[in-house]
Amino acid sequence: MKKFFLIPLLLFFFSAGIFAQGASLSAKSVIDSAAKKSSLSDSISYLRKNVTSLTVNADKRAVYVFLASVLEQQGQYAEAQKTYALAASIQGNANAVAGVPNKNSEELVVDAVRCALCAGDYASADSYLNSAVRNSKDENILSYVKLYEQWSSLCKAKNISDTKESIAMLKTYATLDSMKSVRPSILLTLWHLTGESQFSENLKKNYPKSMEAAIVKGEIQTLPTPFWYFVPRNGVDLPEIASQEGDSVSLPAESSSASLKSEKIVRQQLGLFREEANAKALVERVSAKGFKAQITSEVRPSGTKYYIVVVDENAKGSVGDELRTAGFDCYPVFE
């Protein structure tokens, strides 16, 4: 009898050992390990690889939320929106992990919408907006849905006249108490579109510590996304765009994740264009100043092809400073 029960007993302890080993992999341990990687790409790869090994839905959701936030901070909006949406599809709230917001599914869908718009993918944004979030009981969620609906509409605008309806709607929203939670974003959008000082003054007076107020003051810059740079607008010489020629855009000094280690700068990016001719014109001006500029291209999820002007970083890491000294705004691209 003792021998008969020996094998099942050994199997039980063996299985228990495997279970305990698997259980030791938690959201916190995965995120902490990712933060210790030597490069951001390694950190992201580690997160993607290990999130599927998590057995607790709350942990898996937490890691996807963290991964999505890192991708968004790094400007990888298409991947970020997919990851937010994936996190939203997992049942249950995320476990409490330092640095990871404990968001519900509706909040994560809204995050996915924002990233889709930043990627220029208004079709995906509209799909998310037409989901269950439209019938949310949360007033805060509904305020974002209404704001992002107008942003999506603005993404489709071909000229100034196409923006009139959205501007009128946003002006109405700016007066509603139900839209108070997104009022700084509404005011920033109106100021960006119209260039009217009443909106920037409202931000500085009533929301002085907001990021939106910092943008209108010229203290920080918006990230280089199709929404902010290519939506038709009346405003010119706005602080968040240091210079503008044709459809070119100047880009912010740097974007990095506070949670993960800094990356090696491999090149400096000077402009983002929809027209190749404008990119070539910038290359000529940069080359005339003694820099070796080149053009790369990128197709966004919307199907729009963008032409990007870049200059490779040198061994001293001084190209950025040299470009700015020569009068060109740029921001670093990391490996």
Secondary structure, DSSP 8 states (H G I E B T S, - for coil): -HHHHHHHHHHHHHHHHHHHHHHT--HHHHHHHHHTSSSHHHHHHHHHHHHTT--SHHHHHHHHHHHHHHHHHTT-HHHHHHHHHHHHHSSS----BTTB----HHHHHHHHHHHHHHTT-HHHHHHHHTSGGGG-S-HHHHHHHHHHHHHHHHHT--SGGGGHHHHHHHHHHTT-GGGGGGHHHHHHHHHHHH--HHHHHHHHHH-TTSHHHHHHTTSS-----HHHHHS--S--S-TTSS---TT-----S----TTS----EEEEEEEEESSHHHHHHHHHHHHHTT--EEEEEEE-TTS-EEEEEEEE--TTS-HHHHHHHTT---EEEE-
